[in-house]
C-alpha cells in the first residue's frame, strides 16, 4: 500500500530529507512538501543581504529541482492547523491533507507581543519572506527622508547582526538617519562569553549605533524604555525572540509549557510516533538546545535517516547536539566576530570564513541532488 509522507516547511532539515529521497526513495512512498514559497531563504545570509553584500538570489535555495529529484509534489500554501489524532493538516480555505508520516520544519514566529502598538511601523524579522519583501521599501523611505530613525529591538545575535547590517546599508546608501539598538538589561548577546560581548559592543559603538540596555514597549512614536526614555522611530525591526505558531495549541500534539512540540532524542513526537519535528518548532525532552539554525542543519541527515527507517522498518538514530556551537556574527561591514564557548576572535578573515560557509550551504543544496553523499551533507558547517 502507498504511504504518504508530508513535509511541512522547506527549512534546513527538510533540504537534507529531499536530498536523501533523491538518492534512495522507498517504493510506494508518496511525498508531499508544503511550504509558502518555492524558494527557501537562508537566514544566515539575511544580515549580509541587508548590508548590501549579496543579492536575494544568492541567499535562497530553489526548491523545485530538489522536489522533482525526490519524486515529490510541491504545494505552495501555508498550513493553519492540524489534527494529530485524525492525521491531517489544514489550510485556510478549509481543505486538508492526510498523512501517514509527518515531519514539521516550520521554524518559529517573532514574539512581538510588547510592540504591537507600533502598528505599521513594526516589522518582525520572521517570517523571512515578508522581511525580504519589506526591507527595500524601508531603505527607500530612509533615503527619501531627513533624519530617518530606525530602531532594532532585540539584543541577541539576530538583533545585533540586523542593527549593524542596517547601519552599513544606511552608510552605503548615503542615508541621513540613525540606527538604535534596544536590548534588555542583560546587554548584548546574553549567553555568549564576556569577550564576545565586549568585542561586539566595541564594534557597535565604532559603527555609530545608539545602544539602550532596558526593556521597551511599543508606542505610537517609537519604543518606550523601562526608564521612561522614548527612542523615536520611523520604523522598528523586531528580533525579539521566538514563539511557536498559534495553531500548534490545537494540534493535539504533546507540547511543552511554552507551546513547542515535545520530541525525543530521535526528534519524534512524544505523543504521536508518526510525527517528527526539527528546528525551532520543537523542544527536546532529554536535552536543552538553543534555537539556532545550526541544529536544524546538522539534524537534517539524521531526520532523513529516521524517516526512511520508519518507512522501511529499520532502527532509529538519535541526534546528539554538540555541547557548544560555533557562531560567526556579521558586523555589517565585511567584518565578523567568532564565538565558540569561551573562545572568540574577530576580523575581516572571520567574515570571509562565514561567507565561505554560507555560500557553500547554498551551493550544496542548489547542485545536482544525486551528486552528493550523505557524509557530505552531514558535514555541512
ABEGO torsion letter per residue (X at the ends): XBBBBBBBEABAAAAAAAAAAAABBBBGBBBBBBBABABBBBAAAAAAAAAGABBAAAABBBAAAAAAAAGBBBBBBBBABBBAAAGBBBBAAGBBBBBABBBBBAEBBBBAAAAAAAEAABBBAOBAAAAAAAAAAAAAAAAABBGBBBBBBEABAAAAAAAAAAAAAAAAAGBBBBBBBBBBAAEBGBGBBAAAAAAAAAAAAAAGBBBBBBBBBBBAAEBBBAAGBBBBBABBBBBAEBBBBAAAAAAGBBBBAAGBBBBBAAGBBAABAABBBBEAABBBAABBBBBBAAAAAAAAAAAAAAAAAAAAGBBBBBBBBBABBBBBBBAGBBBBBBBBEABBBBEAAAAAAAAAAAAAAAAAAABBAAABBAAAAAABX
